[in-house]
Amino acid sequence: MDIPNEVQAEFNSFLKRTKRSNEIFNKTKDLVPYGVSSNYRALEPYPIYFNRGVGSRIYDSDGNEYIDFNMAFGVLVAGHNHPKLVEIIEERIRNGVVLGFEYERIYELANIIRDRFNVDMVRFSSTGLEATLHAIRIARGYTQRDKVIKFLGTYHGSHDFLLVATKPNLYAAGNRKRPSKVPSGPGVSKAALSEILVAQYGDIESVELLFAEHPDEIAAVILEPVAMNMGVIIPPKEFMHRLRALCDDYGVVLIFDEVKTSGKLFHGAEEYFGVKPDLKTMAKAIAGGYPLSVIGGRKEIMSEVGPDKIPHAGTFNSNPLSIDAGIVTLRDILTRDAMDRAIKYSSELVKAHREIFTDAGVPVYSVGFGTSGAVFFSDREINNWHDFLLYEHTGKWWVYFVSMMNRGIIPTAPGPDEQWTVSVQHSEEDVERMVDVLNDVARLVAMDVPKMKNIEAF
Ligand SMILES: Cc1ncc(COP(=O)(O)O)c(C=O)c1O
């Protein structure tokens, strides 16, 4: 299929506007594979490099300004460089950023997290990866069992235990009721994966099958309560209640991976489902841009962590920089009022995506959850990874993304399986500008382009 001239012109214009990124990429790619430090930042034909972020704005290396709705994959619900964070961090730098011994303010932050996210005890780490890795170990240590159920299409960080069935193609994904246990790439240990079982997201029967087959062997079920590595997928509340009951029946630890969702509603996803997991992992937004993650949960389980008990350690864990940032972010920045405003803006964006693309004759399915939302170019609902692979028009998504970028908007994190995040620093004008630009690009997205080969136009 030929690319329409106007769409081709958008891709050409994108390359013209990002010449400096191309230059940086060409210098960097022989030193750093694909010119990036995280595979999710690699873009074809080259990644876009940035050097500054302020409030709701971000600036690339060519000096282009964008209203940022990626917000560092949801890290920056506080917005870029919030003044309250700048103040506390400047003070902290003068007082030392790593002390080696435990930092006295962990008590304050642990209290804030206990009250806000309904957990009895917490341990701090730095990244989401560490939090899910430790949560699994804690569940295994507590239950004295090894098997862990995860779901097709969910991502829990770059460690071997859960780098399975993250984003396989349709052939590799396997059966809807019995997804395949496909490693996310070469190098993922077969031994690590031997104890992982894979179920279909939102489908309780596929979980029941695994419980029936391994009644006494399952330590934990880990899931994103709202899947945010497949756009935004909100499973039925009934699914979550039945999952809770199943875990109770079999003595299995239910882990909510709230690395993303802890920044979407004031109390995280538990607020929406009314289901309390045994353990929770949180990261990204909770420290306003500084590396902080939390493993929290029931006292009976968490108190098994300790010397000569379940291991948990890390040189940078609860460093004062991250703890101070966490306190200010959760206490003073991500307040109920500020989050409510961001949530309202995000639901306006969901409505705008639905209306504008429908009016332009583009099949569209848009879903919001708190401060985030996603657009799928699909004529039906997307409820799991199979649906995404079958129904999402990836080609249209890239026309949308590139055309929005050309008009000064980063509409979502880069990738059709990602979502936008509205921060507490986005203004009504930012949202209006996004809507104006959507009106402008809808006619381009309506044009016929190949479904899968999203980068053909480059
Ligand atoms: C749900 C979820 N869990 C865990 C992680 C891993 O977090 P990190 O990249 O901080 O290691 C991510 C990252 O995107 C995530 O989305």
The ligand as a Gaussian input file, in Angstrom:
#p B3LYP/6-31G(d) Opt

LIG

0 1
 C        3.887000      -1.898000      35.941000
 C        5.374000      -1.744000      35.967000
 N        6.092000      -2.427000      36.874000
 C        7.421000      -2.309000      36.953000
 C        8.101000      -1.485000      36.090000
 C        9.599000      -1.367000      36.204000
 O        9.953000      -0.130000      36.741000
 P       11.415000       0.463000      36.509000
 O       11.506000       0.846000      35.080000
 O       11.490000       1.619000      37.462000
 O       12.380000      -0.603000      36.873000
 C        7.419000      -0.753000      35.133000
 C        8.114000       0.145000      34.195000
 O        7.584000       0.688000      33.289000
 C        6.008000      -0.890000      35.066000
 O        5.282000      -0.223000      34.157000

